[in-house]
Amino acid sequence: MLLFISLAGLALAVKRGWFPLRPVLALPIVFVILLGLLTDATPYISTSGSRYQLPAWHFMLLLVTSGLYFLYRYERRLGLLVILWIVAGLVLQSSTDWRPFIQGRRFSFLFPPWQVISRLVSEEPTDPLPIGYRTSTNILNWPGNVDYPQRQHYFEDAGISIRFAADPHDFELMIRHGAIVTPHIWVFLQTSIADETEIAEIRATMDELDYDLCGTRDVGVDTLIMEYSWNLANCMRLDPKSEFQSDTFGYRFIRAEVDTGTATLFLADSWSTNVDIPLQDYMMSYQLISPDWNNVAQLDLPLVHEGVPRRFSIDVSDVEPGDYRLVAILYDKETGERIDWFENDGPSPDLLTLAEVVLH
């Protein structure tokens, strides 16, 4: 009916001599005829591919607007017929089942907005690890027709690691395995898939592993990002407070902080070496020293996770309140020989003074 209204306007224009028929107005008719013939004779014109014909429908717009204009020229009140097109468009948009028209393309809108997550992660100075919870990766990993999946485009090419957990148990195992070397984690999920109970389980896991919730943000239609950081990171980038160098090792101390609720001293550091030596022979001893040089708490660990921030903890529940000094000693576990550090202001070259610690 709407098309007949425009055709009536064109007929009125021709009858009154306002507008002689021009070849350009024949293009919509040619387009419709060709579209019908191709649809009937070939399998390439289909409902699901109808979006590919949208540019050609501009010819139809030319015909429709011309007809409405001439009706308006004849009687200005007829210009209100434009409202019929607006109403028809709103009804079509809200009541039509669009699935046959977009088919597989609609699945792109049912997943998290990868392009937004990638951009937010790349702009974040803390360099978080994004972890998707119960998120299908079929579209993300699908190579398409160019053997170039979205995962590579949005994440791998940008140097962003991304991981996925299938259920609460899988998520907990993943976090426990990587918590020691992952200071910042962004957990993202779709609220249409993960319910409040699962979200509560995620938060309980992160809380148990001493991560602080730094904030949340909503992206896309139903994607929620929960931003977590180590409790001693205070939701900020972890930069070393002091650096030390020896003949064979480099050591960077990042931060130490006491959790009074659990009576635990957390510390973060990193190390590296530029020579080929048997690392399994070395241990790092972290010691809490009293003002009279008594060792009140100690943690000895092997050299693991080279080149990345690491977080460890020392139980200080049995330590009396007071002021203490956190020190570190790197030694050969077989011979007991200690490593000396250059430009070390400590009481001895092999003793690194890391931080002052106050226990209440």
C-alpha positions in Angstrom: 0.0 0.0 0.0 2.8 2.4 0.9 4.4 1.9 -2.5 1.1 2.5 -4.3 0.9 5.9 -2.5 4.2 6.9 -4.0 3.3 5.6 -7.4 0.1 7.7 -7.2 2.2 10.8 -6.5 4.4 10.0 -9.6 1.3 9.5 -11.7 -0.1 12.8 -10.5 3.1 14.6 -11.4 3.1 13.2 -14.9 -0.5 14.1 -15.4 0.0 17.7 -14.4 3.2 18.0 -16.3 5.3 18.7 -13.2 7.7 16.0 -13.8 8.3 14.0 -17.0 9.3 10.4 -16.5 13.1 10.1 -16.3 15.2 7.0 -16.9 16.4 7.1 -13.3 12.9 6.2 -12.1 13.0 3.1 -14.2 15.9 1.7 -12.1 13.7 0.5 -9.2 11.6 -1.4 -11.6 14.6 -3.0 -13.3 16.0 -3.8 -9.9 12.8 -5.6 -8.7 12.6 -7.5 -12.0 16.2 -8.6 -11.9 16.0 -9.5 -8.2 12.9 -11.7 -8.9 14.6 -13.5 -11.8 17.8 -14.2 -9.9 15.9 -15.4 -6.9 14.0 -17.9 -9.1 16.9 -19.0 -11.3 19.8 -19.1 -8.8 20.4 -20.2 -5.2 22.4 -17.1 -4.5 19.5 -14.8 -3.6 18.1 -16.0 -0.2 16.3 -14.6 2.8 19.4 -14.9 4.9 21.4 -12.9 2.4 18.9 -10.2 1.9 21.1 -7.7 3.7 23.4 -7.8 0.7 20.7 -6.2 -1.5 20.3 -3.1 0.8 22.5 -0.8 -1.3 20.3 -1.4 -4.3 17.2 -0.5 -2.4 18.4 3.1 -2.6 16.7 3.1 -6.0 13.4 2.3 -4.3 14.0 5.1 -1.9 14.4 7.5 -4.8 11.0 6.4 -6.2 9.2 6.6 -2.8 10.5 10.0 -1.9 9.7 11.4 -5.4 6.1 10.2 -5.2 5.6 11.6 -1.7 7.1 14.9 -2.7 4.7 15.4 -5.5 1.7 14.5 -3.3 3.0 17.2 -0.9 3.3 19.6 -3.8 -0.3 18.9 -4.8 -1.7 19.2 -1.3 0.5 20.0 1.7 -1.6 18.1 4.1 -0.8 14.9 2.1 2.8 15.4 3.5 1.5 13.7 6.6 1.5 10.5 4.7 5.2 10.3 5.7 4.0 9.4 9.2 2.7 6.1 7.7 6.2 5.1 6.7 7.5 5.9 10.1 4.8 3.9 11.8 5.3 1.0 9.4 9.0 1.0 10.1 8.5 0.9 13.9 6.0 -1.9 13.6 8.3 -3.9 11.3 11.3 -3.4 13.6 9.4 -4.6 16.7 7.2 -7.3 15.4 9.2 -9.1 12.7 11.1 -12.3 13.4 14.5 -11.2 12.1 16.2 -14.6 12.6 15.5 -15.9 9.0 17.0 -12.7 7.6 20.3 -12.6 9.6 20.6 -16.3 10.6 24.3 -17.0 11.5 25.1 -13.3 11.7 22.9 -12.9 14.7 25.2 -15.0 16.8 27.8 -12.2 16.7 25.4 -10.2 18.9 25.0 -13.0 21.4 28.6 -13.0 22.6 30.6 -10.5 24.7 31.9 -7.5 22.7 35.4 -8.7 22.0 36.5 -5.4 20.5 35.5 -3.5 23.6 37.1 -5.9 26.0 40.3 -5.9 24.0 40.5 -2.1 23.9 39.8 -1.7 27.6 42.5 -4.3 28.5 45.1 -2.7 26.2 44.4 0.8 27.7 44.6 -0.4 31.3 48.0 0.3 32.8 47.9 -2.7 35.2 48.0 -5.1 32.2 45.2 -7.4 33.5 44.6 -11.0 32.4 41.0 -11.3 31.0 39.2 -14.5 31.9 35.9 -15.3 30.4 33.5 -17.3 32.5 31.1 -19.7 30.7 31.7 -17.9 27.5 31.6 -19.8 24.2 34.7 -19.2 22.0 33.3 -20.6 18.8 32.9 -17.3 17.1 36.1 -15.9 18.6 38.2 -18.8 17.3 36.4 -19.3 14.0 38.9 -18.5 11.2 36.2 -17.3 8.9 37.0 -17.2 5.2 40.4 -15.5 5.6 42.0 -17.9 8.2 42.2 -15.0 10.6 40.0 -15.4 13.7 38.9 -12.6 15.9 40.9 -14.0 18.8 44.1 -13.3 16.9 42.9 -9.9 15.7 41.6 -8.5 19.0 43.9 -10.3 21.5 47.0 -12.2 20.2 48.1 -9.5 17.8 47.8 -6.9 20.6 49.9 -9.1 22.9 46.9 -9.9 25.2 46.6 -13.3 26.8 43.0 -14.4 27.4 41.7 -17.5 29.1 38.3 -19.1 29.6 36.7 -21.2 32.4 33.8 -23.5 31.7 32.3 -23.8 35.2 32.9 -22.8 38.9 35.3 -25.7 39.5 37.3 -25.0 36.4 37.4 -21.3 37.3 38.7 -22.1 40.8 41.4 -24.4 39.6 42.5 -21.9 37.0 42.8 -19.1 39.5 44.5 -21.2 42.1 47.1 -22.3 39.6 48.0 -18.8 38.5 47.3 -16.7 41.5 51.0 -16.6 42.5 52.0 -14.8 39.3 48.8 -12.9 38.2 48.5 -9.6 40.0 45.5 -8.3 38.0 42.6 -10.3 36.7 39.5 -9.2 34.8 36.7 -11.7 35.0 34.0 -11.1 32.4 30.7 -13.0 32.0 27.3 -12.5 30.5 24.5 -11.9 33.0 22.1 -13.7 30.7 24.1 -16.9 31.1 25.7 -16.7 34.6 23.3 -16.3 37.4 23.7 -14.5 40.8 24.8 -17.7 42.5 27.6 -18.3 40.1 28.7 -14.7 40.4 28.8 -15.1 44.2 30.9 -18.2 43.8 33.4 -16.3 41.6 33.6 -13.5 44.1 34.1 -16.1 47.0 36.9 -17.7 45.1 38.7 -14.4 44.4 38.2 -13.3 48.0 39.6 -16.6 49.3 42.7 -16.2 47.1 43.3 -12.7 48.5 42.2 -10.7 45.5 40.4 -7.3 46.0 37.5 -6.3 43.8 38.6 -3.0 42.4 35.4 -2.2 40.4 32.9 -3.5 37.9 31.8 -2.2 34.5 29.1 -3.1 32.1 29.9 -3.4 28.4 27.8 -4.5 25.5 24.3 -5.8 26.0 24.8 -8.0 29.1 28.5 -8.4 29.7 29.8 -7.7 33.2 33.6 -7.2 33.9 34.8 -7.6 37.4 38.2 -6.1 38.0 40.4 -7.8 40.6 43.9 -7.2 41.9 46.2 -8.7 44.5 45.3 -7.4 48.0 48.7 -5.8 48.3 48.5 -4.1 44.9 45.8 -1.7 46.1 44.3 -1.8 42.6 47.3 -0.1 41.1 50.2 -1.0 38.8 52.9 -2.9 40.6 56.2 -1.1 40.1 59.4 -2.2 42.0 60.3 -0.1 45.0 64.0 -1.3 45.0 66.2 -3.2 42.6 69.4 -5.1 43.3 72.0 -6.7 41.0 74.7 -9.4 41.6 77.1 -11.2 39.3 74.4 -13.6 38.2 71.0 -12.4 39.4 68.8 -9.4 39.3 66.2 -8.9 42.0 63.3 -6.5 42.2 61.3 -6.0 45.4 57.8 -4.7 44.7 55.8 -4.4 48.0 55.0 -5.9 51.4 51.8 -5.5 53.3 50.2 -7.0 56.4 46.7 -8.4 56.4 45.6 -7.8 60.0 42.5 -9.9 59.5 44.4 -13.1 58.7 47.7 -12.2 60.4 49.5 -12.7 57.2 52.4 -10.8 55.7 52.1 -10.7 51.9 55.1 -9.8 49.7 55.6 -9.4 46.0 58.9 -9.5 44.0 60.5 -10.7 40.8 63.9 -12.0 39.8 65.9 -12.7 36.7 69.3 -14.1 35.6 71.5 -13.5 32.6 73.7 -16.6 32.8 73.1 -20.3 32.5 73.3 -21.7 36.0 71.4 -24.6 37.8 68.6 -22.6 39.3 67.4 -25.6 41.3 70.4 -25.2 43.5 69.3 -21.8 44.8 66.8 -20.7 47.5 65.6 -17.3 48.6 65.1 -16.9 52.3 62.6 -14.2 53.4 63.0 -13.4 57.1 61.2 -11.0 59.5 63.9 -9.6 61.9 63.2 -7.9 65.2 65.1 -4.7 66.3 67.5 -7.0 68.3 68.2 -9.1 65.2 66.1 -12.1 66.2 64.5 -14.1 63.3 60.7 -14.2 64.3 59.3 -15.5 61.0 60.8 -17.1 57.9 59.9 -18.4 54.4 62.4 -20.2 52.2 61.4 -20.7 48.5 63.1 -22.0 45.4 63.7 -19.8 42.4 60.6 -20.1 40.3 58.7 -18.0 37.8 61.5 -15.9 36.4 60.8 -12.5 35.1 57.2 -12.1 36.4 55.8 -10.6 39.6 55.3 -13.2 42.3 53.3 -13.0 45.5 54.0 -15.0 48.7 52.8 -14.9 52.2 54.3 -15.4 55.7 52.2 -16.4 58.7 52.8 -13.9 61.5 50.0 -14.9 63.8 52.6 -16.0 66.5 54.7 -12.8 66.2 54.4 -10.2 68.9 53.2 -6.7 67.9 56.1 -4.3 67.1 58.4 -2.9 64.4 60.3 -5.4 62.2 62.5 -5.5 59.2 61.8 -7.8 56.2 65.1 -9.0 54.7 66.0 -11.5 51.9 69.0 -13.8 51.4 69.7 -15.8 48.2 71.9 -18.8 48.9 73.1 -22.1 47.5 71.0 -24.8 49.3 73.8 -27.4 49.0 76.8 -25.3 50.1 75.0 -22.6 52.1 77.0 -20.0 50.2 75.2 -16.6 50.0 75.0 -14.3 47.0 76.5 -10.8 47.4 74.7 -7.8 45.9 76.3 -4.7 44.4 75.7 -1.3 46.0 73.8 -2.9 48.8 73.2 -0.6 51.8 72.3 -3.4 54.1 74.5 -4.5 57.1 76.2 -7.1 54.9 76.5 -7.5 51.1 74.4 -10.7 51.1 71.5 -9.3 53.1 68.8 -7.4 51.3 66.7 -5.1 53.4 63.3 -5.0 51.7 60.8 -3.2 53.9 59.9 -2.0 57.4 57.0 -4.0 58.7 54.7 -2.9 61.6 52.6 -5.5 63.4 49.7 -4.4 65.6 
